Amino acid sequence: MGVVTGIVQEFQFGMNWSDYARFVGDIFGAPLAMEGLLSFFLESTFIGLWIFGWVRLSPRLRLVSIWLAATGTFISACFILAANSFVQNPVGYRFNPDTNRVDLTDIWAVLTNKVTLVTFPHAIAATFLPGGGFVSVCRCGGWSATRTWTATRHARQQRLERPSCSSRRPRTPHTATHAYATCGTGYFALTLRAARTSS
């Protein structure tokens, strides 16, 4: 989701919030540029390798690809929340009256903003809890369905391996059509259609 919406969001800053982007662009754009150059390319490259290299890559390389994509997602969340935290609590800047803009003075103050240190664990926990709940529900549902399917298959196999009751009973005459069904311990013959006897 972030790979797809991130491209649109970069244009949105310049089109919808152009005055704001012009005023704090040196500060607000720095974490977003780091996110785009480092984590966005990391996650988009390796999610592409994981999806489109399903047949060509070995299972270990696919596992490494999805772990690197997940790592890029966490780094991306850190940089995006650092930019968002500057909006909530501006730090590491000074106002330049000549350009009528704010300039970045300390990038580490922006990246280690106290709002970032609170929102980053919150955002990561907010991704793990619903994701873990979804995976556990799917796993429990899959386990239940597999268990039911295995039990049904096992019962069907036992029914097929049971000796047929028709070997203990004389064959039906050709004048009647019978359907036989095995039900627990007994053998039942259901007459569907009786042939007419000629007089």
JOJO-V453475 format. One record per residue. N is the residue number from 1. NEAR is the number of other ideal C-beta (glycine too) atoms within 12 Angstrom. Layout:
# JOJO-V453475
N&NEAR + N&NEAR
This chain:
# JOJO-V453475
1&14 + 2&28 + 3&25 + 4&12 + 5&15 + 6&26 + 7&16 + 8&15 + 9&25 + 10&23 + 11&14 + 12&16 + 13&27 + 14&18 + 15&13 + 16&13 + 17&19 + 18&14 + 19&14 + 20&21 + 21&25 + 22&17 + 23&23 + 24&32 + 25&26 + 26&26 + 27&35 + 28&34 + 29&30 + 30&29 + 31&39 + 32&34 + 33&24 + 34&24 + 35&35 + 36&28 + 37&19 + 38&23 + 39&34 + 40&32 + 41&23 + 42&29 + 43&33 + 44&30 + 45&21 + 46&29 + 47&29 + 48&21 + 49&25 + 50&26 + 51&18 + 52&15 + 53&20 + 54&15 + 55&11 + 56&13 + 57&19 + 58&13 + 59&14 + 60&10 + 61&18 + 62&23 + 63&17 + 64&18 + 65&29 + 66&24 + 67&20 + 68&25 + 69&29 + 70&25 + 71&21 + 72&33 + 73&32 + 74&26 + 75&29 + 76&38 + 77&33 + 78&31 + 79&38 + 80&35 + 81&34 + 82&40 + 83&39 + 84&26 + 85&32 + 86&37 + 87&27 + 88&17 + 89&22 + 90&25 + 91&26 + 92&27 + 93&26 + 94&19 + 95&17 + 96&16 + 97&9 + 98&8 + 99&14 + 100&12 + 101&22 + 102&27 + 103&21 + 104&28 + 105&18 + 106&18 + 107&24 + 108&15 + 109&25 + 110&37 + 111&29 + 112&22 + 113&31 + 114&18 + 115&25 + 116&31 + 117&19 + 118&18 + 119&25 + 120&27 + 121&17 + 122&17 + 123&26 + 124&21 + 125&15 + 126&16 + 127&21 + 128&19 + 129&14 + 130&12 + 131&16 + 132&15 + 133&14 + 134&14 + 135&14 + 136&15 + 137&14 + 138&14 + 139&14 + 140&14 + 141&14 + 142&14 + 143&14 + 144&14 + 145&14 + 146&14 + 147&14 + 148&14 + 149&14 + 150&14 + 151&14 + 152&14 + 153&14 + 154&14 + 155&14 + 156&14 + 157&12 + 158&13 + 159&17 + 160&12 + 161&11 + 162&17 + 163&13 + 164&14 + 165&19 + 166&17 + 167&11 + 168&11 + 169&16 + 170&10 + 171&13 + 172&19 + 173&13 + 174&10 + 175&14 + 176&17 + 177&15 + 178&22 + 179&15 + 180&21 + 181&16 + 182&22 + 183&13 + 184&10 + 185&8 + 186&11 + 187&20 + 188&15 + 189&22 + 190&15 + 191&15 + 192&13 + 193&12 + 194&15 + 195&14 + 196&8 + 197&9 + 198&5 + 199&3
